[in-house]
Amino acid sequence: MATSTNSLIRVTDVCKEYNGGSVHALSHCNLSVKKGEVVAIIGPSGSGKSTLLRCLNLLEQPTSGTIYFKDVALNGKKVNLDLHRREMGMVFQHFNLFPHMTVKKNITLAPVKLGLKSQAEADAQAMALLERIGLADKANEYPAMLSGGQKQRIAIVRALAMAPEVMLFDEPTSALDPEMVGEVLDLMRDLAKDGMTMVVVTHEMGFAREVADRVVDNRIILAGPMVSFVIMLLIWVCNQALTIYLSFLIVLPLIYTNTLAGFLNVDPEMLEMAETFRLSRWKKFLYIYRPSFMPFLISSCRVALVCEGKVDEKQLAEELSLILPPNSLHQPISQLSGGM
């Protein structure tokens, strides 16, 4: 039986393999999500972000390890998985709306079929949700008549109609045109402000920095708790020189993650312009990538000095506010340094 914790979701030593073990999508992943927390999962394509998210509600069955939801092992025996999935709303990349049903029918179908609401109650709730996102006039239209941004917002409120405790987002803006992205992110910001627990797989680094309580890279959440415990134990029992050395090892993930965030923050339009003008790889790095990642790299190094007591934290905040946009810095730094 799982020990009671304050985590709504816990991923413990989860592995996912395909093709008889020849492909390792996830390797000994550990993650926890508290109630009301917004966690953004980043990383390059193919790193297992979506696989991890789909494992959280067992759309993908882990090869090994355990997924806990409210201290219940979802992949254990004699678990009513359908009951728990009702409390975990899922939003997919490609909307997955039923094309032959109206918008309102898409929203009311699950609550009515599962006996959670009468048709009249579900209709009233659907209209209230559509009013919230400014699409009440689309209630009787079909998905084919909507824009991509409208479809995704409706997919989100369809999940909300089940009154979930947590929302899982699998790259919700990746299939949208750039002009449609903002309206979906605005709705997600509102959910975060309302206290909804959210796990978001995304490439939208600006959104992750602004809204997420924690930003994790799917490549560095492997066996994290045990490694951190061993390092902290060594720091406690060893001399100062080793303490400084091990402190540097601890902040390496921080430096790596923030630098990666800077690379992912590059404006796609700048890259298109570079292709148009046939800039060399070196010039792309010098004029596009370097200005994007350097503030993140510098901030990480400065935080490392704070962790070692070399720089005053207030002074650090003042200096970083001069080189990074408001509200864009603190998520990648504070969430990682705060966990040390």
C-alpha positions in Angstrom: 0.0 0.0 0.0 1.3 3.5 -0.8 2.3 5.8 2.0 0.1 8.9 2.2 1.7 12.0 0.7 0.7 15.5 -0.2 1.2 14.7 -3.9 -1.8 14.2 -6.1 0.2 12.3 -8.7 3.4 10.3 -8.2 5.5 8.6 -10.8 7.9 6.1 -9.2 10.7 4.4 -11.2 8.6 4.2 -14.3 10.0 2.6 -17.5 8.4 2.2 -20.9 9.8 0.0 -23.5 8.7 -1.0 -27.1 9.6 -3.7 -29.5 10.5 -6.2 -26.9 12.8 -3.8 -25.0 14.8 -2.6 -28.0 13.3 0.9 -27.7 13.4 2.7 -24.3 10.9 5.6 -24.3 11.1 6.1 -20.5 13.9 5.0 -18.2 13.4 5.0 -14.4 11.4 8.2 -14.3 10.3 9.8 -11.0 8.0 12.8 -10.7 5.5 14.2 -8.3 2.7 16.7 -8.8 1.0 18.4 -5.9 -2.6 19.6 -5.8 -3.0 23.0 -7.5 0.5 22.8 -9.1 1.2 23.5 -12.7 4.1 21.4 -14.0 5.4 21.9 -17.6 7.4 19.0 -19.2 9.8 20.1 -21.9 12.3 18.3 -24.1 13.1 17.6 -27.7 10.8 15.5 -29.9 11.2 11.8 -29.2 12.4 12.3 -25.6 9.3 10.6 -24.2 7.3 13.6 -23.0 3.9 12.4 -24.5 4.6 8.8 -23.4 5.1 10.0 -19.8 1.9 12.0 -19.9 -0.1 9.1 -21.4 1.3 6.8 -18.7 -0.2 9.1 -16.0 -3.7 7.9 -16.8 -2.6 4.6 -18.2 -3.4 5.3 -21.9 0.1 3.8 -22.1 0.8 0.9 -19.7 4.3 1.3 -18.1 6.6 -1.6 -18.6 7.7 -1.3 -14.9 7.3 1.1 -12.1 4.2 2.6 -10.5 1.8 5.5 -11.2 0.0 6.8 -8.1 -3.1 9.0 -8.2 -4.3 10.2 -4.8 -2.1 7.5 -3.2 -3.8 4.7 -5.2 -1.5 2.7 -7.5 -3.3 3.0 -10.9 -1.5 0.0 -12.4 -2.1 -2.2 -9.4 -4.6 -5.0 -9.2 -8.3 -4.5 -8.6 -8.2 -0.7 -9.4 -11.3 0.9 -11.0 -9.3 2.7 -13.6 -12.3 4.3 -15.3 -13.3 5.9 -12.0 -9.9 7.5 -11.6 -9.7 8.6 -15.3 -12.9 10.6 -14.7 -10.8 12.8 -12.4 -8.0 13.2 -14.9 -9.0 15.3 -17.9 -7.0 14.8 -21.1 -6.4 17.3 -23.9 -4.8 16.0 -27.0 -2.7 17.6 -29.8 -5.4 17.1 -32.5 -8.5 17.9 -30.5 -10.2 14.5 -31.0 -13.7 16.0 -31.2 -16.5 13.8 -32.6 -17.0 15.3 -36.1 -20.6 14.1 -36.4 -21.7 15.7 -33.2 -22.4 19.4 -32.5 -20.2 21.3 -30.1 -22.7 21.0 -27.3 -23.2 17.3 -27.8 -19.4 16.8 -27.7 -19.4 18.5 -24.3 -22.4 16.8 -22.8 -21.9 13.2 -24.1 -19.6 11.9 -21.3 -21.4 13.3 -18.3 -24.8 12.0 -19.6 -23.5 8.6 -20.7 -21.8 8.0 -17.3 -24.9 9.1 -15.4 -23.2 12.0 -13.7 -25.8 14.5 -15.0 -29.2 14.6 -16.6 -29.3 15.9 -20.1 -30.8 19.2 -18.9 -28.0 19.6 -16.3 -25.3 18.7 -18.8 -26.8 21.2 -21.4 -26.8 24.0 -18.8 -23.2 23.2 -17.8 -22.1 23.1 -21.5 -23.6 26.5 -22.2 -21.9 27.9 -19.1 -18.6 26.6 -20.2 -19.0 27.9 -23.7 -20.0 31.3 -22.3 -16.7 31.2 -20.3 -14.6 30.8 -23.4 -16.8 33.1 -25.6 -18.1 30.4 -27.9 -21.7 30.1 -26.8 -22.8 31.0 -30.3 -21.0 27.9 -31.6 -23.0 25.5 -29.5 -25.0 24.0 -32.4 -22.3 24.0 -34.9 -20.1 21.1 -35.9 -16.3 20.8 -35.5 -15.6 21.2 -39.2 -17.0 24.7 -39.0 -14.6 25.9 -36.3 -11.0 27.2 -36.4 -8.2 25.1 -34.8 -8.1 27.4 -31.8 -11.8 27.1 -31.3 -11.6 23.3 -31.5 -8.9 23.1 -28.9 -10.7 25.4 -26.5 -13.8 23.2 -26.9 -11.7 20.1 -26.3 -10.5 21.7 -23.0 -14.0 22.6 -21.7 -15.2 19.1 -22.8 -12.6 17.7 -20.3 -13.7 20.3 -17.7 -17.3 19.1 -18.0 -16.2 16.0 -16.1 -15.1 18.2 -13.2 -11.6 16.6 -13.1 -9.0 17.1 -10.3 -6.1 17.3 -12.7 -5.8 18.3 -16.4 -3.3 16.7 -18.7 -2.3 18.6 -21.8 -0.3 16.9 -24.6 1.2 19.7 -26.6 -2.2 21.5 -26.9 -0.9 24.2 -29.3 1.4 22.1 -31.6 -1.3 21.6 -34.2 -2.4 25.2 -34.3 -1.5 28.1 -36.6 0.5 30.7 -34.7 -2.3 33.2 -34.6 -4.5 30.6 -32.9 -2.0 29.7 -30.1 -2.7 32.7 -27.9 -6.4 32.0 -27.3 -5.7 28.5 -26.1 -2.8 29.6 -23.8 -5.1 32.3 -22.4 -7.6 29.7 -21.4 -4.9 27.6 -19.8 -3.6 30.6 -17.9 -7.1 31.2 -16.5 -7.3 27.5 -15.4 -4.0 27.9 -13.6 -5.2 31.1 -11.8 -8.3 29.1 -10.7 -6.1 26.6 -9.0 -6.4 23.7 -11.5 -3.7 21.0 -11.2 -2.1 20.8 -14.6 0.6 18.7 -16.3 1.5 20.3 -19.6 3.8 18.8 -22.3 4.8 21.8 -24.3 7.3 23.6 -26.5 5.8 27.0 -25.5 8.7 28.1 -23.3 7.2 31.6 -22.7 4.0 30.0 -21.3 6.0 27.5 -19.3 8.1 30.2 -17.6 5.1 32.4 -17.0 2.5 29.9 -15.7 4.3 26.8 -14.5 5.3 26.3 -10.9 7.9 23.9 -12.1 9.5 23.2 -15.5 11.1 19.8 -15.9 13.1 18.4 -18.7 12.1 14.8 -19.5 15.7 13.9 -19.9 16.7 14.8 -16.3 13.9 13.4 -14.2 15.6 10.1 -13.9 16.2 8.7 -10.4 16.3 12.3 -9.1 15.3 11.8 -5.5 17.9 9.1 -4.7 20.7 11.0 -6.4 19.8 14.2 -4.6 19.7 12.3 -1.2 23.1 10.8 -1.7 24.7 14.1 -2.7 23.2 16.0 0.2 24.4 13.2 2.6 27.9 13.6 1.3 27.8 17.3 1.7 26.7 16.9 5.3 29.5 14.6 6.3 32.4 15.9 4.1 34.7 18.9 4.2 34.1 22.3 2.6 36.1 21.7 -0.5 34.0 18.7 -1.4 30.9 20.6 -0.5 31.7 23.3 -3.1 32.5 20.6 -5.7 29.3 18.7 -5.1 27.2 22.0 -5.0 28.4 22.5 -8.5 27.2 19.1 -9.5 23.8 19.9 -8.0 23.3 23.0 -10.0 24.4 21.4 -13.3 20.7 20.3 -14.0 19.7 23.9 -13.4 22.3 25.3 -15.8 21.4 22.7 -18.4 17.6 23.2 -18.2 17.8 27.0 -18.3 20.2 27.0 -21.2 18.0 24.5 -23.0 15.0 26.8 -22.3 17.0 29.6 -24.0 17.6 27.5 -27.1 13.9 26.6 -27.3 12.9 30.2 -26.8 14.3 31.2 -30.2 11.7 32.9 -32.4 10.8 30.6 -35.3 10.4 33.7 -37.6 14.0 34.6 -36.9 15.0 31.1 -38.1 12.9 31.4 -41.2 14.5 34.8 -41.9 18.0 33.2 -41.5 17.0 30.5 -44.0 15.8 33.2 -46.4 19.1 35.0 -46.2 21.1 31.7 -46.3 23.0 32.5 -43.1 25.7 30.0 -42.2 25.3 27.8 -39.1 27.9 29.9 -37.3 26.0 33.1 -38.0 22.7 31.5 -36.9 24.3 30.6 -33.6 26.0 34.0 -33.3 23.0 36.3 -34.2 20.0 34.2 -33.2 20.7 31.4 -30.8 23.4 33.2 -28.7 21.2 36.2 -27.7 18.4 33.8 -26.8 20.2 31.4 -24.5 22.9 33.7 -23.0 20.6 35.4 -20.4 19.4 32.0 -19.3 22.9 30.7 -19.0 24.1 33.7 -17.1 21.1 33.6 -14.7 21.8 29.9 -14.0 25.4 30.6 -13.1 24.4 33.4 -10.9 21.9 31.2 -9.0 24.7 28.6 -8.6 26.7 31.3 -6.8 23.7 32.1 -4.6 23.5 28.4 -3.7 27.1 28.5 -2.6 26.6 31.7 -0.6 28.8 33.8 -2.9 26.1 36.3 -4.0 23.3 37.9 -2.1 19.9 36.6 -3.4 18.3 40.1 -3.4 21.2 41.5 -5.4 20.8 38.6 -7.8 17.1 39.3 -8.4 17.8 43.0 -9.1 20.6 42.1 -11.6 18.6 39.5 -13.4 15.6 41.9 -13.8 17.8 44.0 -15.9 18.7 41.3 -18.5 15.5 39.2 -18.7 11.9 40.2 -19.5 9.5 40.6 -16.5 8.0 37.3 -15.3 10.0 35.3 -17.7 12.9 34.3 -15.5 11.6 33.1 -12.3 9.9 29.8 -13.2 12.9 27.8 -14.5 15.2 29.2 -11.7 13.0 29.4 -8.7 11.4 25.9 -9.1 14.7 24.1 -9.4 16.8 26.1 -6.9 13.9 26.0 -4.5 14.0 22.2 -4.5 17.7 22.0 -3.5 
